[in-house]
Amino acid sequence: MSLLAPALLAGLLGLAAPVLAHLLGRERPREVPFAAMRFLPTAEPSVTRRRALRDLPLLIVRLLLLALLVLALARPATQHDGGVTMVAEPHDAVVLVDGSASMGLRVDGQTLLEHAVEQGQTLLRSLPAGTRVGLVTTDPDGPRVEPTADPSRVADALARWAERDVPRPGAWPLQAGIPAASQMLTDVRSGDRKRVIYALGDATERGLGGLPATAEGGALVLPIPAVPEDEALPEHVGIVDLTWAPAPELDPRAARVDAVVRRFGAADDAAPRSVTVGLFIRDAEVARAAVTLPPGGEAPVQFTHTLLEDADVLPARVAVLDPTDDPLAVDDERHVWLAAEDAMEVAVVNGDPSELRAHDEVFFFTTAVAAKDEEQTMAVRGLAPDQLSERVRKRGAAALADVDVLVLANVRAPDPDVAAAILERTRAGMGLLIAVGDRVDADAYNGALGPALPLSMRGSVQVGTAPGRKEARVEGIAPADLTHPIFTGIDGEVGLSGASARRVMLLEPDPRRNARIALSFTSGAPALLTRPFDAGRVALLTTSLDRDWADLPLRPGFVPLVSGVLSYLGDTSRGSAGSRLVVGEARRARARGPVVFVTPRGAEVSIAPTDGAATFEDTYALGHYTVRIDGAVDSVFAVELDPGESETTPVQTDDQALEDVEGRVAVNVPQWRWLVWLALGLLGVEAILRWRAR
Amino acid sequence: MSDRALALASVVPAPLRELLRSRALKLQRPVLGRRLGRHRSARAGVGLDFRDHRAYVPGDDPRLLDWRAVARRERLVLRQTEAEDELSLVLLVDGSGGMAYGEGSAQKFAVARALAGGLAWLATRQGDPVGLAVGADGIVADATARPSSSPERLAGIAEQLQNPTLRGNCPWPALFDAVGPRLPRRSLVVVVSDALDPSSDGVPTDEADETFLRGLASIRARRHDVVVLQTLHRDETEFPWTDRTTLRFIDLFGRRKPREGAAAGMREGYLAAVAAHQSRLAARCEDEGLLLHTVHTDEDLATAFLGLLGRFEGAPQTAEVSTP
């Protein structure tokens, strides 16, 4: 224990004042020798109280109060050296501060980030003279200070940053800040001075727990916990997942909302805890439920709610109602848009139906969709080509209004009037998948759907009869272009290796069409091409969907391929099911004109599209977003916290063995808070004493 | 002037002595002295004044026959005459610390001494034997307790009263035990005290009051005359401190802890307690046949003494203890 302002202890001399006042202020009684003492009343109360020993407790209490006041002003603090380890010689350093949401955990009335900033200020004050120090935070909007010999600049930047609305969701893990800090140190490298990254954060997996001992480039990484590692962090609860699905078995407009509540940071032997969560639609609570959570455990909560409003989508959120004083509030609610209907409508026009299912043109395709689509987010409708023609002729383009993706499987070619409707819908955002086959008439396609085709068709050829390719009887599938959006979520093996095609559709090269090849044959000929067509997208498979031309459907990669193609074409991000983004994730909206993004705070951001899509990147606020195109609501999405940011359970960090260079900085932990509590207690005692003496 | 004369002069002030020169100590009732004196005797004696006739019984001195009466009544009748006996005066003086209250001539003991000395002086002048016992600081000084009419006795009394101890308690039970059994018949016992707090160490005051009065009553029961000459200071009966100044009362007996307080706050309770005590004392004296005479130290000493003599002769108490 030490005092930060020991000189103020001189104030203890002031304690003499009340004692002197007490002694000098006493009334000197006149002494009267008296014989008839037995008739005097036993005591005359007020005078006795003023002078006699019964004053003493009050005096002592008041003196203690004064002493506590002086002590508190002298700011006693204990020093612990568990937190800050630093290099004792002048060196180049970067202070790397964790700005992620988990740093918002309140410990002793302060957030972890505030603790970390305090630690950082202590560190900056204590750095050896001559040290150059810079600042990097994992907050994308956080300050960045190049290494400077003036630590106060870093301290100022840190203080200003801490006054902003931080920590906020969407910050990078602490580990992701290491390269930037390392680069900063490399840039200012001079001689063989030591280079150190002081990482300030919490001891979680995304924080100090995931740090290497040495950064790339040789800089030492010294973790500095925001609070001492031996200090227990408070536990908190958070909603880590929120999904919804239509519940048509209950009601055509019923929705089933599933949330997962998790309890973080509780001791293993802690008692189970009851948590109440509520479902809010448009900020009105419609349901609540209580779950009991074991330490470190999670529990599912399911709400079913019938959407009473006639709106297509409704903003909903699930929030923790009890406990109300959760130390980490940012994960206490999650947002979602609810809709009565969610499935993507896929219309498959079967150009070569068959009695035998395995010979049916779309058998493999529909099987793949059903296999992948356990949640029934896709509704597949089969149509014969003449059914399509009939409907379109009857209702025009409106016949395709509900269709999100239209699949033309081995269809000869749509009639011109039908093709016009298809083109109109595709321009407006419908996806179009064209799979070729024996029945496809290349010229008719070029004539009917030519503007939408990724490349014009030339005609099909048997592999091996193609010019220059006489030696091979089949054409293999080359490794896929994984950067293509179709393969989002697939890394490594697509599962199509070994697939081959005996017959393919040849295409006319045309760079102006802006087609993108997702899959190609080993010969270099494109197998699967995509092309944005205004707000819609078109994909062309240059071989058949069934086994007539290729064995693609037999490969394990066929199911994810179908799913990826449909997701890409249907633009799942536009529907309510695909409307969830993790904070910080960019959102694209396809449009020809400017797109207005409405943030949860009501701000409207207008973004002009480039290459047919507007990209909105500032998704750092949690909540409901709306996308408007031409004044009408085009789509909605909700931004939610990465569940990893809720994790506050500390992981064991290795103590760095740095005997040769290490100097430890004592961190002063204020101890005057309990003095204040004690003083308040004494005030109560004093009041009681005065009341009793009255 | 001899030392003893000086002692007497200091005990009895000159104006009082001058006053007493023409006064006599008389009792309302007859006395039974061992020797001839100046007091009307309770029995017939050899005086000159006719008292009564009584029938002759064998053994009577025939010279006492009243022949004229015998002739008238035709039976033997003796003529009796009044006798005058001496009166034994025994003074029991309280020399406790409480008697030291008051300044100079207003000190309670000074007044008590003057009254006791005056009585002794008056008695000695009349030829009555006088005895004195003083109780002070827990000790009984009873060397002069047996009544004597010698001039040395008066000087001895004066000497004893001149330098009192005035400390501690007056051991009343011991004093009564020491004096009571040795009293001549029908003595006049004058107890000079403030009678406010006759307790001794460790004895609760109410019980001490009772002991004190019972002791006096037992003396009275032996047909002695008992006079309680209560000398009080005006402060003790009227409690003149009325403001809020803090007073610290110190026990003159030295056995109670000092008490502090604002005088005004204590006054009411004190006065009520004193008045109760006084009325209780008066009632008990009345019951036991004791004569209670109260003298305030601020009264004129001569007047007070004349009042006392008047009480002896049967006059009522003229001034009661005033209790506002």
Chai-1 contact restraints between the chains, C-beta under 6 A:
chainA,res_idxA,chainB,res_idxB,connection_type,confidence,min_distance_angstrom,max_distance_angstrom,comment,restraint_id
A,E27,B,T246,contact,1.0,0.0,6.0,A-B,restraint_1
A,P29,B,T246,contact,1.0,0.0,6.0,A-B,restraint_2
A,P29,B,L247,contact,1.0,0.0,6.0,A-B,restraint_3
A,P29,B,R248,contact,1.0,0.0,6.0,A-B,restraint_4
A,P29,B,E260,contact,1.0,0.0,6.0,A-B,restraint_5
A,R30,B,L247,contact,1.0,0.0,6.0,A-B,restraint_6
A,E31,B,R248,contact,1.0,0.0,6.0,A-B,restraint_7
A,E31,B,I250,contact,1.0,0.0,6.0,A-B,restraint_8
A,V32,B,L247,contact,1.0,0.0,6.0,A-B,restraint_9
A,V32,B,F249,contact,1.0,0.0,6.0,A-B,restraint_10
A,P33,B,I250,contact,1.0,0.0,6.0,A-B,restraint_11
A,P33,B,L252,contact,1.0,0.0,6.0,A-B,restraint_12
A,F34,B,F249,contact,1.0,0.0,6.0,A-B,restraint_13
A,A35,B,G98,contact,1.0,0.0,6.0,A-B,restraint_14
A,A35,B,Y101,contact,1.0,0.0,6.0,A-B,restraint_15
A,A35,B,L252,contact,1.0,0.0,6.0,A-B,restraint_16
A,A36,B,L196,contact,1.0,0.0,6.0,A-B,restraint_17
A,A36,B,E236,contact,1.0,0.0,6.0,A-B,restraint_18
A,M37,B,D251,contact,1.0,0.0,6.0,A-B,restraint_19
A,M37,B,R256,contact,1.0,0.0,6.0,A-B,restraint_20
A,R38,B,D197,contact,1.0,0.0,6.0,A-B,restraint_21
A,R38,B,T205,contact,1.0,0.0,6.0,A-B,restraint_22
A,F39,B,Y270,contact,1.0,0.0,6.0,A-B,restraint_23
A,F39,B,A273,contact,1.0,0.0,6.0,A-B,restraint_24
A,F39,B,V274,contact,1.0,0.0,6.0,A-B,restraint_25
A,L40,B,F249,contact,1.0,0.0,6.0,A-B,restraint_26
A,L40,B,R259,contact,1.0,0.0,6.0,A-B,restraint_27
A,L40,B,M266,contact,1.0,0.0,6.0,A-B,restraint_28
A,L40,B,Y270,contact,1.0,0.0,6.0,A-B,restraint_29
A,P41,B,M266,contact,1.0,0.0,6.0,A-B,restraint_30
A,P41,B,G269,contact,1.0,0.0,6.0,A-B,restraint_31
A,E44,B,G261,contact,1.0,0.0,6.0,A-B,restraint_32
A,E44,B,A262,contact,1.0,0.0,6.0,A-B,restraint_33
A,E44,B,G265,contact,1.0,0.0,6.0,A-B,restraint_34
A,E44,B,M266,contact,1.0,0.0,6.0,A-B,restraint_35
A,V47,B,T246,contact,1.0,0.0,6.0,A-B,restraint_36
A,V47,B,E260,contact,1.0,0.0,6.0,A-B,restraint_37
A,V47,B,G261,contact,1.0,0.0,6.0,A-B,restraint_38
A,V47,B,A262,contact,1.0,0.0,6.0,A-B,restraint_39
